[in-house]
Amino acid sequence: MKDKCILLIDDEETIQEVVQVGIEIETGWEVAIASSGMEGIALAQAKQPDVILLDVMMPDMDGISTLSQLKANQKTQSIPVILLTAKTQTADKNQFENLGIIGIITKPFNSMTLASRIAKILQWKL
């Protein structure tokens, strides 16, 4: 069985490092990183990751716009997306869940339990 590939689309370098180190150490899964929505869309098309972790609040193209472009593209529309967000209001969560995502992970999160949370959402075995 091939190792999983996770694409993280997040503009914050600290988050990128924490996610990459935490997941790679805990699981051995590959973590590809994109710093913007446009870069993330291109990387998703090229790498066809097993799941995308998508930050909601980013400059230029936010996570919701990025998500709609991923869902509109035949090459990326079936890749599961988990939102990473600091927006925790019920109205925000309800709006997000109607966008075709498979889960929400609230920031801040514990980097050492992130992989198990992703696995639980996707029903993957660790």
C-alpha positions as CSV (number, residue, x, y, z in Angstrom):
1,M,0.0,0.0,0.0
2,K,1.4,3.4,-0.9
3,D,1.8,6.0,1.7
4,K,-0.8,8.7,1.8
5,C,-0.1,12.1,0.2
6,I,-1.7,15.2,1.9
7,L,-1.7,18.6,0.3
8,L,-1.7,21.5,2.7
9,I,-2.8,24.8,1.3
10,D,-2.0,27.5,3.9
11,D,-0.2,30.8,3.7
12,E,1.3,30.7,7.2
13,E,4.8,29.2,7.4
14,T,4.4,28.2,11.0
15,I,1.3,26.1,10.3
16,Q,3.1,24.6,7.3
17,E,6.0,23.5,9.4
18,V,3.9,22.2,12.3
19,V,1.6,20.2,10.0
20,Q,4.4,18.8,7.9
21,V,6.6,17.7,10.8
22,G,3.7,16.4,12.9
23,I,2.2,14.3,10.2
24,E,5.4,13.0,8.6
25,I,6.9,12.0,12.0
26,E,3.7,10.3,13.2
27,T,2.7,8.5,10.0
28,G,5.3,8.7,7.3
29,W,2.7,10.3,5.0
30,E,4.0,12.7,2.4
31,V,2.9,16.3,3.0
32,A,3.0,18.6,0.0
33,I,2.7,22.4,0.7
34,A,1.2,25.2,-1.2
35,S,1.3,28.8,0.1
36,S,-1.7,30.1,-1.9
37,G,-4.9,29.0,-3.5
38,M,-3.6,29.2,-7.0
39,E,-0.5,27.2,-6.1
40,G,-2.6,24.7,-4.3
41,I,-4.9,24.2,-7.3
42,A,-1.9,23.6,-9.6
43,L,-0.3,21.2,-7.1
44,A,-3.6,19.3,-6.6
45,Q,-3.9,18.7,-10.3
46,A,-0.2,17.6,-10.6
47,K,0.0,15.4,-7.5
48,Q,-3.5,14.1,-7.1
49,P,-3.2,14.0,-3.2
50,D,-5.3,11.7,-1.1
51,V,-6.7,14.6,0.8
52,I,-6.4,18.4,0.9
53,L,-6.1,20.4,4.1
54,L,-7.3,23.9,3.2
55,D,-7.0,27.1,5.2
56,V,-10.1,29.3,5.0
57,M,-8.5,32.7,5.5
58,M,-5.7,33.5,3.0
59,P,-4.8,36.6,1.0
60,D,-5.5,36.9,-2.7
61,M,-7.7,33.8,-3.0
62,D,-9.4,32.6,0.2
63,G,-10.1,29.0,1.0
64,I,-13.7,29.1,-0.1
65,S,-12.8,30.4,-3.6
66,T,-10.0,27.8,-3.8
67,L,-12.5,25.1,-2.8
68,S,-15.0,26.1,-5.5
69,Q,-12.2,26.0,-8.2
70,L,-11.1,22.6,-6.9
71,K,-14.7,21.3,-7.1
72,A,-15.2,22.8,-10.6
73,N,-12.2,21.0,-12.0
74,Q,-12.6,17.4,-13.2
75,K,-9.1,16.5,-12.1
76,T,-9.6,17.6,-8.5
77,Q,-13.3,17.5,-7.8
78,S,-13.2,14.1,-6.1
79,I,-10.3,14.8,-3.8
80,P,-11.6,15.1,-0.2
81,V,-11.1,18.5,1.4
82,I,-10.8,19.2,5.2
83,L,-10.9,22.9,6.1
84,L,-8.5,24.3,8.6
85,T,-10.0,27.4,10.2
86,A,-10.1,29.7,13.2
87,K,-13.7,30.5,12.4
88,T,-15.6,28.6,15.0
89,Q,-19.1,30.2,14.9
90,T,-21.9,27.9,14.3
91,A,-23.1,29.9,11.2
92,D,-19.6,29.7,9.7
93,K,-19.4,25.9,10.3
94,N,-22.9,25.4,8.8
95,Q,-21.8,27.4,5.7
96,F,-18.6,25.4,5.3
97,E,-20.4,22.0,5.6
98,N,-22.7,23.0,2.7
99,L,-19.7,23.4,0.5
100,G,-18.9,19.7,0.0
101,I,-16.1,19.3,2.5
102,I,-15.6,16.2,4.5
103,G,-14.5,17.8,7.7
104,I,-13.4,20.8,9.7
105,I,-10.3,21.1,12.0
106,T,-10.3,24.2,14.1
107,K,-7.2,26.2,14.6
108,P,-5.3,26.1,16.9
109,F,-4.9,22.3,16.8
110,N,-2.5,19.9,18.4
111,S,0.1,18.9,15.8
112,M,0.7,15.5,17.5
113,T,-3.0,14.5,17.2
114,L,-3.6,16.0,13.7
115,A,-2.8,12.8,11.8
116,S,-5.2,10.8,13.9
117,R,-7.9,13.4,13.5
118,I,-7.4,13.3,9.7
119,A,-7.4,9.5,9.7
120,K,-10.7,9.5,11.7
121,I,-12.4,11.9,9.3
122,L,-11.3,9.8,6.3
123,Q,-11.7,6.4,8.1
124,W,-8.1,5.6,7.4
125,K,-6.1,3.1,9.5
126,L,-3.0,4.5,11.3
